[in-house]
Amino acid sequence: MEREEAVTLLKCHSFSYDDLSHPKMENGFIGSLRPFRGHLIKENFHELMEILRVLASELARPSLDREVMACLWGITHMARAWAVEPEGMLRSNNLISDEQVTLMEQWLNLLSYVVMILIEGGGEEEAFWEYHQYLQEEKN
């Protein structure tokens, strides 16, 4: 995946892409939560992690792309507000199970950890270490 494709997919996952008819807008990370269809799409999470891998060197630079950061911040904020917080629309309307809340919280923690380490200049190995552990657990 090249940078341009990664940024386009990131915009779709954050529901900020200009072309509302793009399939990822409805089924991307944020789009799949509103309206929520009863299941979390793990491929979206893994695709976000791949996007971060493509953008890793860029996120380590002294100046950051505001559009990229807005997408990342939007994803973590909106998903947490809608799916994790007790007063969020999915939990308060009993649309999401406790297991799904736990999984979403895990995904958001992993995602935000990668972003934090990359923008701190901690390197890809450290940034993705917990995600690699998650992948190992997912296999078992």
C-alpha positions, 0 to 999 in steps of 0.5 A, a space after each residue: 500500500 502506498 501513502 496516497 491509498 493509505 490516506 484515502 482509506 484512513 479518510 474513509 475509516 474516519 468518515 471524512 472522505 469526500 466521496 460518500 459513495 465509496 464503499 468504505 464510508 459505510 463499512 469502514 471503522 466509523 461508518 460501521 458504527 452508525 448505524 451499527 449492524 450488530 458486529 464489529 469488523 475486525 478487518 477494519 481494525 487490521 487495515 487501520 494498523 496497516 495504514 499506520 505502518 505505511 504512515 509510520 515514518 511520516 508520523 515520526 517527523 517533527 511536523 505532522 499532517 493535520 488531515 492525517 492526525 484529524 482522521 486518527 483523532 476522530 476515529 479514536 474519539 468517535 469510536 470511544 464516544 459511541 461504542 465504549 462510553 456507557 452513555 454512548 449511543 451503542 451502549 445506552 441503547 443496548 446495541 453492543 454487547 459487553 464483549 464487543 465493548 471490550 474488543 473495541 476498547 482493546 482496538 482503540 488502546 492498541 491504535 492509540 498506543 501505536 500513534 503515541 509511540 510513532 509521534 514520540 519517535 519511539 520507532 516502529 518496533 516498539 509502536 507495533 509490539 503490542 499489536 504483534 502480541 495481539 495477533 499472536 493471541 488472536 491466532 490461539 
